[in-house]
Protein backbone atom coordinates (compact mmCIF):
# COMPACT_ATOMS: atom_id res chain seq x y z
CA UNK A 1 0.00 0.00 0.00
CA UNK A 2 2.87 2.32 0.87
CA UNK A 3 4.52 1.62 -2.51
CA UNK A 4 1.23 2.39 -4.30
CA UNK A 5 0.87 5.67 -2.45
CA UNK A 6 4.43 6.67 -3.31
CA UNK A 7 3.92 5.72 -6.96
CA UNK A 8 0.70 7.73 -7.14
CA UNK A 9 2.38 10.75 -5.56
CA UNK A 10 5.25 10.51 -8.06
CA UNK A 11 2.79 10.28 -10.97
CA UNK A 12 0.81 13.30 -9.79
CA UNK A 13 4.04 15.27 -9.32
CA UNK A 14 5.10 14.36 -12.87
CA UNK A 15 1.74 15.42 -14.29
CA UNK A 16 1.89 18.71 -12.37
CA UNK A 17 5.36 19.49 -13.75
CA UNK A 18 4.23 18.57 -17.28
CA UNK A 19 1.20 20.87 -16.99
CA UNK A 20 3.39 23.73 -15.78
CA UNK A 21 5.74 23.32 -18.75
CA UNK A 22 3.00 23.18 -21.40
CA UNK A 23 1.77 26.46 -22.87
CA UNK A 24 -0.98 26.61 -25.47
CA UNK A 25 -2.55 29.58 -27.30
CA UNK A 26 -5.61 31.18 -25.71
CA UNK A 27 -8.83 30.43 -27.66
CA UNK A 28 -9.73 34.14 -27.50
CA UNK A 29 -6.70 36.40 -27.48
CA UNK A 30 -6.75 39.62 -25.49
CA UNK A 31 -6.02 43.06 -26.90
CA UNK A 32 -5.49 46.50 -25.39
CA UNK A 33 -5.77 49.57 -27.64
CA UNK A 34 -4.62 53.01 -26.50
CA UNK A 35 -5.86 55.81 -28.76
CA UNK A 36 -4.74 59.43 -28.36
CA UNK A 37 -7.88 61.56 -28.35
CA UNK A 38 -8.43 65.26 -27.72
CA UNK A 39 -5.90 66.27 -25.06
CA UNK A 40 -5.81 62.77 -23.55
CA UNK A 41 -6.44 59.19 -24.60
CA UNK A 42 -8.88 56.27 -24.54
CA UNK A 43 -7.75 52.77 -23.56
CA UNK A 44 -9.85 49.74 -24.51
CA UNK A 45 -9.20 46.19 -23.22
CA UNK A 46 -11.12 43.18 -24.55
CA UNK A 47 -10.82 39.58 -25.73
CA UNK A 48 -11.25 38.53 -29.37
CA UNK A 49 -13.12 35.29 -30.08
CA UNK A 50 -13.20 33.87 -33.63
CA UNK A 51 -16.18 32.45 -35.50
CA UNK A 52 -14.48 29.13 -36.39
CA UNK A 53 -17.30 28.10 -38.72
CA UNK A 54 -20.05 28.98 -36.25
CA UNK A 55 -22.96 31.33 -36.88
CA UNK A 56 -22.26 34.37 -34.73
CA UNK A 57 -25.04 36.95 -34.66
CA UNK A 58 -28.28 35.63 -33.23
CA UNK A 59 -26.64 32.33 -32.24
CA UNK A 60 -23.19 32.41 -30.64
CA UNK A 61 -24.02 36.01 -29.68
CA UNK A 62 -27.77 35.90 -28.87
CA UNK A 63 -29.99 38.80 -29.81
CA UNK A 64 -31.66 40.90 -27.12
CA UNK A 65 -29.38 39.73 -24.29
CA UNK A 66 -26.57 41.56 -22.51
CA UNK A 67 -23.19 40.64 -23.98
CA UNK A 68 -19.79 41.36 -22.47
CA UNK A 69 -18.76 42.59 -25.96
CA UNK A 70 -15.94 40.11 -26.23
CA UNK A 71 -14.92 36.93 -24.44
CA UNK A 72 -13.21 35.82 -21.22
CA UNK A 73 -13.01 38.80 -18.86
CA UNK A 74 -15.27 41.85 -18.96
CA UNK A 75 -14.48 44.46 -21.61
CA UNK A 76 -13.29 47.77 -20.14
CA UNK A 77 -12.77 51.27 -21.51
CA UNK A 78 -10.78 53.99 -19.77
CA UNK A 79 -11.10 57.72 -20.55
CA UNK A 80 -8.26 59.96 -19.39
CA UNK A 81 -10.48 63.04 -19.83
CA UNK A 82 -14.22 63.66 -19.68
CA UNK A 83 -16.05 62.67 -22.88
CA UNK A 84 -19.60 62.91 -24.19
CA UNK A 85 -21.50 59.84 -25.34
CA UNK A 86 -25.14 59.98 -26.41
CA UNK A 87 -25.47 63.50 -25.04
CA UNK A 88 -24.28 62.41 -21.58
CA UNK A 89 -21.02 63.54 -19.98
CA UNK A 90 -18.93 60.54 -18.99
CA UNK A 91 -16.36 61.56 -16.40
CA UNK A 92 -12.73 60.52 -16.76
CA UNK A 93 -12.23 57.01 -15.43
CA UNK A 94 -12.54 53.30 -16.15
CA UNK A 95 -15.86 51.70 -17.14
CA UNK A 96 -17.29 48.47 -18.46
CA UNK A 97 -18.45 48.29 -22.08
CA UNK A 98 -21.53 46.12 -22.63
CA UNK A 99 -23.91 45.66 -25.51
CA UNK A 100 -27.32 44.22 -26.30
CA UNK A 101 -27.08 43.09 -29.94
CA UNK A 102 -30.16 43.02 -32.15
CA UNK A 103 -30.82 42.07 -35.75
CA UNK A 104 -31.24 45.73 -36.82
CA UNK A 105 -30.15 47.75 -33.78
CA UNK A 106 -27.80 47.37 -30.83
CA UNK A 107 -27.86 49.01 -27.42
CA UNK A 108 -24.35 50.03 -26.33
CA UNK A 109 -23.85 50.52 -22.61
CA UNK A 110 -21.19 52.27 -20.56
CA UNK A 111 -21.45 50.87 -17.03
CA UNK A 112 -19.77 51.53 -13.68
CA UNK A 113 -19.49 47.75 -13.23
CA UNK A 114 -16.13 46.40 -14.42
CA UNK A 115 -16.94 42.71 -13.95
CA UNK A 116 -20.04 41.85 -16.00
CA UNK A 117 -19.35 38.64 -17.91
CA UNK A 118 -22.90 37.23 -18.13
CA UNK A 119 -26.46 38.58 -18.47
CA UNK A 120 -27.25 37.53 -14.89
CA UNK A 121 -24.45 39.74 -13.53
CA UNK A 122 -25.75 42.89 -15.25
CA UNK A 123 -27.46 45.59 -13.18
CA UNK A 124 -29.07 48.40 -15.13
CA UNK A 125 -28.79 50.79 -12.18
CA UNK A 126 -25.02 50.87 -12.81
CA UNK A 127 -25.49 52.26 -16.33
CA UNK A 128 -23.75 55.57 -17.02
CA UNK A 129 -25.22 55.92 -20.50
CA UNK A 130 -27.06 53.81 -23.09
CA UNK A 131 -26.84 54.51 -26.83
CA UNK A 132 -28.78 52.97 -29.71
CA UNK A 133 -26.66 52.06 -32.75
CA UNK A 134 -27.83 50.79 -36.12
CA UNK A 135 -26.48 47.38 -37.13
CA UNK A 136 -24.68 47.84 -40.45
CA UNK A 137 -24.11 44.98 -42.89
CA UNK A 138 -20.47 44.53 -43.96
CA UNK A 139 -19.80 43.14 -47.44
CA UNK A 140 -16.92 40.97 -46.21
CA UNK A 141 -16.81 38.58 -43.27
CA UNK A 142 -14.86 39.49 -40.12
CA UNK A 143 -13.64 36.14 -38.77
CA UNK A 144 -12.28 37.47 -35.48
CA UNK A 145 -14.20 39.89 -33.26
CA UNK A 146 -12.62 43.32 -33.73
CA UNK A 147 -12.96 46.75 -32.16
CA UNK A 148 -11.09 49.83 -33.35
CA UNK A 149 -11.18 53.62 -33.18
CA UNK A 150 -11.94 55.41 -36.46
CA UNK A 151 -13.06 58.77 -37.91
CA UNK A 152 -10.73 60.49 -35.44
CA UNK A 153 -10.61 64.28 -35.23
CA UNK A 154 -9.55 66.70 -32.50
CA UNK A 155 -12.96 66.52 -30.87
CA UNK A 156 -14.68 63.32 -32.02
CA UNK A 157 -14.10 59.69 -32.84
CA UNK A 158 -16.05 56.46 -33.27
CA UNK A 159 -15.53 53.08 -31.67
CA UNK A 160 -16.28 50.49 -34.35
CA UNK A 161 -17.47 47.06 -33.21
CA UNK A 162 -17.29 44.35 -35.91
CA UNK A 163 -17.85 40.62 -36.17
CA UNK A 164 -19.10 38.28 -38.88
CA UNK A 165 -20.98 40.58 -41.30
CA UNK A 166 -22.16 43.11 -38.69
CA UNK A 167 -20.69 46.46 -37.65
CA UNK A 168 -21.92 49.11 -35.21
CA UNK A 169 -20.38 52.46 -34.24
CA UNK A 170 -20.28 54.28 -30.91
CA UNK A 171 -19.72 58.07 -31.36
CA UNK A 172 -17.53 59.70 -28.71
CA UNK A 173 -16.76 63.42 -28.43
CA UNK A 174 -14.70 65.63 -26.14
CA UNK A 175 -14.44 69.34 -25.38
CA UNK A 176 -11.03 70.49 -26.56
CA UNK A 177 -11.63 74.14 -27.40
CA UNK A 178 -12.52 75.41 -23.92
CA UNK A 179 -9.51 73.58 -22.43
CA UNK A 180 -7.07 74.97 -24.98
CA UNK A 181 -8.52 78.48 -24.68
CA UNK A 182 -8.11 78.33 -20.90
CA UNK A 183 -4.50 77.24 -21.35
CA UNK A 184 -3.87 80.10 -23.76
CA UNK A 185 -5.41 82.58 -21.33
CA UNK A 186 -3.29 81.17 -18.50
CA UNK A 187 0.07 81.04 -20.28
CA UNK A 188 -0.31 84.43 -21.95
CA UNK A 189 -0.18 85.98 -18.50
CA UNK A 190 3.27 84.49 -17.85
CA UNK A 191 6.69 85.76 -18.89
CA UNK A 192 7.40 82.94 -21.36
CA UNK A 193 4.56 83.05 -23.86
CA UNK A 194 3.90 80.45 -26.58
CA UNK A 195 3.00 82.99 -29.25
CA UNK A 196 3.50 80.62 -32.19
CA UNK A 197 1.38 77.79 -30.71
CA UNK A 198 -1.39 80.22 -29.76
CA UNK A 199 -1.36 81.84 -33.23
CA UNK A 200 -1.50 78.39 -34.84
CA UNK A 201 -4.49 77.37 -32.77
CA UNK A 202 -6.35 80.58 -33.57
CA UNK A 203 -5.62 80.18 -37.29
CA UNK A 204 -6.55 76.48 -37.44
CA UNK A 205 -9.79 76.91 -35.51
CA UNK A 206 -11.28 80.01 -37.14
CA UNK A 207 -10.70 82.41 -34.28
CA UNK A 208 -9.62 86.07 -34.24
CA UNK A 209 -7.10 86.42 -37.09
CA UNK A 210 -6.09 89.87 -35.89
CA UNK A 211 -4.98 88.37 -32.59
CA UNK A 212 -3.29 85.46 -34.42
CA UNK A 213 -1.37 87.96 -36.56
CA UNK A 214 -0.33 89.95 -33.47
CA UNK A 215 1.01 86.80 -31.81
CA UNK A 216 2.85 85.50 -34.88
CA UNK A 217 4.56 88.87 -35.26
CA UNK A 218 5.82 88.57 -31.67
CA UNK A 219 6.93 84.98 -32.29
CA UNK A 220 8.88 86.01 -35.41
CA UNK A 221 10.46 88.96 -33.60
CA UNK A 222 11.86 86.50 -31.06
CA UNK A 223 12.99 84.01 -33.73
CA UNK A 224 13.45 85.83 -37.07
CA UNK A 225 14.92 82.81 -38.91
CA UNK A 226 11.98 80.52 -38.15
CA UNK A 227 10.65 79.74 -41.64
CA UNK A 228 7.72 77.77 -40.19
CA UNK A 229 6.58 80.93 -38.44
CA UNK A 230 6.81 83.09 -41.56
CA UNK A 231 4.76 80.48 -43.46
CA UNK A 232 2.06 80.66 -40.79
CA UNK A 233 2.08 84.44 -41.09
CA UNK A 234 1.70 84.09 -44.87
CA UNK A 235 -1.31 81.85 -44.34
CA UNK A 236 -2.87 84.31 -41.90
CA UNK A 237 -2.41 87.15 -44.42
CA UNK A 238 -3.96 84.97 -47.15
CA UNK A 239 -6.95 84.10 -44.97
CA UNK A 240 -7.45 87.81 -44.27
CA UNK A 241 -7.45 88.52 -48.00
CA UNK A 242 -4.10 90.34 -47.91
CA UNK A 243 -2.46 88.82 -51.02
CA UNK A 244 0.47 91.25 -51.02
CA UNK A 245 1.32 90.51 -47.41
CA UNK A 246 0.91 86.78 -47.99
CA UNK A 247 3.18 86.87 -51.07
CA UNK A 248 5.86 88.78 -49.18
CA UNK A 249 5.78 86.23 -46.36
CA UNK A 250 5.92 83.34 -48.87
CA UNK A 251 9.07 84.88 -50.38
CA UNK A 252 10.56 85.27 -46.89
CA UNK A 253 9.74 81.65 -46.09
CA UNK A 254 11.40 80.45 -49.30
CA UNK A 255 14.51 82.51 -48.49
CA UNK A 256 14.79 81.18 -44.92
CA UNK A 257 13.88 77.60 -45.81
CA UNK A 258 16.44 77.60 -48.64
CA UNK A 259 19.13 78.69 -46.19
CA UNK A 260 18.01 75.92 -43.82
CA UNK A 261 17.85 73.39 -46.71
CA UNK A 262 14.24 72.50 -45.90
CA UNK A 263 12.58 71.48 -49.16
CA UNK A 264 9.18 70.79 -47.56
CA UNK A 265 8.67 74.42 -46.51
CA UNK A 266 9.98 75.70 -49.84
CA UNK A 267 7.35 73.56 -51.56
CA UNK A 268 4.52 74.65 -49.22
CA UNK A 269 5.43 78.33 -49.62
CA UNK A 270 5.52 78.04 -53.41
CA UNK A 271 2.15 76.28 -53.42
CA UNK A 272 0.59 78.98 -51.23
CA UNK A 273 2.13 81.71 -53.41
CA UNK A 274 0.73 80.08 -56.59
CA UNK A 275 -2.75 79.90 -55.04
CA UNK A 276 -2.74 83.68 -54.47
CA UNK A 277 -2.64 84.53 -58.17
C-alpha positions as CSV (number, residue, x, y, z in Angstrom):
1,X,0.0,0.0,0.0
2,X,2.9,2.3,0.9
3,X,4.5,1.6,-2.5
4,X,1.2,2.4,-4.3
5,X,0.9,5.7,-2.5
6,X,4.4,6.7,-3.3
7,X,3.9,5.7,-7.0
8,X,0.7,7.7,-7.1
9,X,2.4,10.7,-5.6
10,X,5.3,10.5,-8.1
11,X,2.8,10.3,-11.0
12,X,0.8,13.3,-9.8
13,X,4.0,15.3,-9.3
14,X,5.1,14.4,-12.9
15,X,1.7,15.4,-14.3
16,X,1.9,18.7,-12.4
17,X,5.4,19.5,-13.8
18,X,4.2,18.6,-17.3
19,X,1.2,20.9,-17.0
20,X,3.4,23.7,-15.8
21,X,5.7,23.3,-18.7
22,X,3.0,23.2,-21.4
23,X,1.8,26.5,-22.9
24,X,-1.0,26.6,-25.5
25,X,-2.6,29.6,-27.3
26,X,-5.6,31.2,-25.7
27,X,-8.8,30.4,-27.7
28,X,-9.7,34.1,-27.5
29,X,-6.7,36.4,-27.5
30,X,-6.8,39.6,-25.5
31,X,-6.0,43.1,-26.9
32,X,-5.5,46.5,-25.4
33,X,-5.8,49.6,-27.6
34,X,-4.6,53.0,-26.5
35,X,-5.9,55.8,-28.8
36,X,-4.7,59.4,-28.4
37,X,-7.9,61.6,-28.3
38,X,-8.4,65.3,-27.7
39,X,-5.9,66.3,-25.1
40,X,-5.8,62.8,-23.6
41,X,-6.4,59.2,-24.6
42,X,-8.9,56.3,-24.5
43,X,-7.8,52.8,-23.6
44,X,-9.9,49.7,-24.5
45,X,-9.2,46.2,-23.2
46,X,-11.1,43.2,-24.5
47,X,-10.8,39.6,-25.7
48,X,-11.2,38.5,-29.4
49,X,-13.1,35.3,-30.1
50,X,-13.2,33.9,-33.6
51,X,-16.2,32.5,-35.5
52,X,-14.5,29.1,-36.4
53,X,-17.3,28.1,-38.7
54,X,-20.0,29.0,-36.2
55,X,-23.0,31.3,-36.9
56,X,-22.3,34.4,-34.7
57,X,-25.0,37.0,-34.7
58,X,-28.3,35.6,-33.2
59,X,-26.6,32.3,-32.2
60,X,-23.2,32.4,-30.6
61,X,-24.0,36.0,-29.7
62,X,-27.8,35.9,-28.9
63,X,-30.0,38.8,-29.8
64,X,-31.7,40.9,-27.1
65,X,-29.4,39.7,-24.3
66,X,-26.6,41.6,-22.5
67,X,-23.2,40.6,-24.0
68,X,-19.8,41.4,-22.5
69,X,-18.8,42.6,-26.0
70,X,-15.9,40.1,-26.2
71,X,-14.9,36.9,-24.4
72,X,-13.2,35.8,-21.2
73,X,-13.0,38.8,-18.9
74,X,-15.3,41.8,-19.0
75,X,-14.5,44.5,-21.6
76,X,-13.3,47.8,-20.1
77,X,-12.8,51.3,-21.5
78,X,-10.8,54.0,-19.8
79,X,-11.1,57.7,-20.6
80,X,-8.3,60.0,-19.4
81,X,-10.5,63.0,-19.8
82,X,-14.2,63.7,-19.7
83,X,-16.0,62.7,-22.9
84,X,-19.6,62.9,-24.2
85,X,-21.5,59.8,-25.3
86,X,-25.1,60.0,-26.4
87,X,-25.5,63.5,-25.0
88,X,-24.3,62.4,-21.6
89,X,-21.0,63.5,-20.0
90,X,-18.9,60.5,-19.0
91,X,-16.4,61.6,-16.4
92,X,-12.7,60.5,-16.8
93,X,-12.2,57.0,-15.4
94,X,-12.5,53.3,-16.1
95,X,-15.9,51.7,-17.1
96,X,-17.3,48.5,-18.5
97,X,-18.5,48.3,-22.1
98,X,-21.5,46.1,-22.6
99,X,-23.9,45.7,-25.5
100,X,-27.3,44.2,-26.3
101,X,-27.1,43.1,-29.9
102,X,-30.2,43.0,-32.1
103,X,-30.8,42.1,-35.8
104,X,-31.2,45.7,-36.8
105,X,-30.2,47.7,-33.8
106,X,-27.8,47.4,-30.8
107,X,-27.9,49.0,-27.4
108,X,-24.4,50.0,-26.3
109,X,-23.9,50.5,-22.6
110,X,-21.2,52.3,-20.6
111,X,-21.5,50.9,-17.0
112,X,-19.8,51.5,-13.7
113,X,-19.5,47.8,-13.2
114,X,-16.1,46.4,-14.4
115,X,-16.9,42.7,-13.9
116,X,-20.0,41.8,-16.0
117,X,-19.3,38.6,-17.9
118,X,-22.9,37.2,-18.1
119,X,-26.5,38.6,-18.5
120,X,-27.3,37.5,-14.9
121,X,-24.4,39.7,-13.5
122,X,-25.8,42.9,-15.3
123,X,-27.5,45.6,-13.2
124,X,-29.1,48.4,-15.1
125,X,-28.8,50.8,-12.2
126,X,-25.0,50.9,-12.8
127,X,-25.5,52.3,-16.3
128,X,-23.7,55.6,-17.0
129,X,-25.2,55.9,-20.5
130,X,-27.1,53.8,-23.1
131,X,-26.8,54.5,-26.8
132,X,-28.8,53.0,-29.7
133,X,-26.7,52.1,-32.7
134,X,-27.8,50.8,-36.1
135,X,-26.5,47.4,-37.1
136,X,-24.7,47.8,-40.4
137,X,-24.1,45.0,-42.9
138,X,-20.5,44.5,-44.0
139,X,-19.8,43.1,-47.4
140,X,-16.9,41.0,-46.2
141,X,-16.8,38.6,-43.3
142,X,-14.9,39.5,-40.1
143,X,-13.6,36.1,-38.8
144,X,-12.3,37.5,-35.5
145,X,-14.2,39.9,-33.3
146,X,-12.6,43.3,-33.7
147,X,-13.0,46.7,-32.2
148,X,-11.1,49.8,-33.4
149,X,-11.2,53.6,-33.2
150,X,-11.9,55.4,-36.5
151,X,-13.1,58.8,-37.9
152,X,-10.7,60.5,-35.4
153,X,-10.6,64.3,-35.2
154,X,-9.5,66.7,-32.5
155,X,-13.0,66.5,-30.9
156,X,-14.7,63.3,-32.0
157,X,-14.1,59.7,-32.8
158,X,-16.0,56.5,-33.3
159,X,-15.5,53.1,-31.7
160,X,-16.3,50.5,-34.4
161,X,-17.5,47.1,-33.2
162,X,-17.3,44.4,-35.9
163,X,-17.9,40.6,-36.2
164,X,-19.1,38.3,-38.9
165,X,-21.0,40.6,-41.3
166,X,-22.2,43.1,-38.7
167,X,-20.7,46.5,-37.6
168,X,-21.9,49.1,-35.2
169,X,-20.4,52.5,-34.2
170,X,-20.3,54.3,-30.9
171,X,-19.7,58.1,-31.4
172,X,-17.5,59.7,-28.7
173,X,-16.8,63.4,-28.4
174,X,-14.7,65.6,-26.1
175,X,-14.4,69.3,-25.4
176,X,-11.0,70.5,-26.6
177,X,-11.6,74.1,-27.4
178,X,-12.5,75.4,-23.9
179,X,-9.5,73.6,-22.4
180,X,-7.1,75.0,-25.0
181,X,-8.5,78.5,-24.7
182,X,-8.1,78.3,-20.9
183,X,-4.5,77.2,-21.4
184,X,-3.9,80.1,-23.8
185,X,-5.4,82.6,-21.3
186,X,-3.3,81.2,-18.5
187,X,0.1,81.0,-20.3
188,X,-0.3,84.4,-21.9
189,X,-0.2,86.0,-18.5
190,X,3.3,84.5,-17.9
191,X,6.7,85.8,-18.9
192,X,7.4,82.9,-21.4
193,X,4.6,83.1,-23.9
194,X,3.9,80.4,-26.6
195,X,3.0,83.0,-29.2
196,X,3.5,80.6,-32.2
197,X,1.4,77.8,-30.7
198,X,-1.4,80.2,-29.8
199,X,-1.4,81.8,-33.2
200,X,-1.5,78.4,-34.8
201,X,-4.5,77.4,-32.8
202,X,-6.3,80.6,-33.6
203,X,-5.6,80.2,-37.3
204,X,-6.5,76.5,-37.4
205,X,-9.8,76.9,-35.5
206,X,-11.3,80.0,-37.1
207,X,-10.7,82.4,-34.3
208,X,-9.6,86.1,-34.2
209,X,-7.1,86.4,-37.1
210,X,-6.1,89.9,-35.9
211,X,-5.0,88.4,-32.6
212,X,-3.3,85.5,-34.4
213,X,-1.4,88.0,-36.6
214,X,-0.3,89.9,-33.5
215,X,1.0,86.8,-31.8
216,X,2.8,85.5,-34.9
217,X,4.6,88.9,-35.3
218,X,5.8,88.6,-31.7
219,X,6.9,85.0,-32.3
220,X,8.9,86.0,-35.4
221,X,10.5,89.0,-33.6
222,X,11.9,86.5,-31.1
223,X,13.0,84.0,-33.7
224,X,13.5,85.8,-37.1
225,X,14.9,82.8,-38.9
226,X,12.0,80.5,-38.1
227,X,10.7,79.7,-41.6
228,X,7.7,77.8,-40.2
229,X,6.6,80.9,-38.4
230,X,6.8,83.1,-41.6
231,X,4.8,80.5,-43.5
232,X,2.1,80.7,-40.8
233,X,2.1,84.4,-41.1
234,X,1.7,84.1,-44.9
235,X,-1.3,81.8,-44.3
236,X,-2.9,84.3,-41.9
237,X,-2.4,87.1,-44.4
238,X,-4.0,85.0,-47.2
239,X,-7.0,84.1,-45.0
240,X,-7.5,87.8,-44.3
241,X,-7.5,88.5,-48.0
242,X,-4.1,90.3,-47.9
243,X,-2.5,88.8,-51.0
244,X,0.5,91.2,-51.0
245,X,1.3,90.5,-47.4
246,X,0.9,86.8,-48.0
247,X,3.2,86.9,-51.1
248,X,5.9,88.8,-49.2
249,X,5.8,86.2,-46.4
250,X,5.9,83.3,-48.9
251,X,9.1,84.9,-50.4
252,X,10.6,85.3,-46.9
253,X,9.7,81.7,-46.1
254,X,11.4,80.4,-49.3
255,X,14.5,82.5,-48.5
256,X,14.8,81.2,-44.9
257,X,13.9,77.6,-45.8
258,X,16.4,77.6,-48.6
259,X,19.1,78.7,-46.2
260,X,18.0,75.9,-43.8
261,X,17.8,73.4,-46.7
262,X,14.2,72.5,-45.9
263,X,12.6,71.5,-49.2
264,X,9.2,70.8,-47.6
265,X,8.7,74.4,-46.5
266,X,10.0,75.7,-49.8
267,X,7.3,73.6,-51.6
268,X,4.5,74.7,-49.2
269,X,5.4,78.3,-49.6
270,X,5.5,78.0,-53.4
271,X,2.2,76.3,-53.4
272,X,0.6,79.0,-51.2
273,X,2.1,81.7,-53.4
274,X,0.7,80.1,-56.6
275,X,-2.8,79.9,-55.0
276,X,-2.7,83.7,-54.5
277,X,-2.6,84.5,-58.2
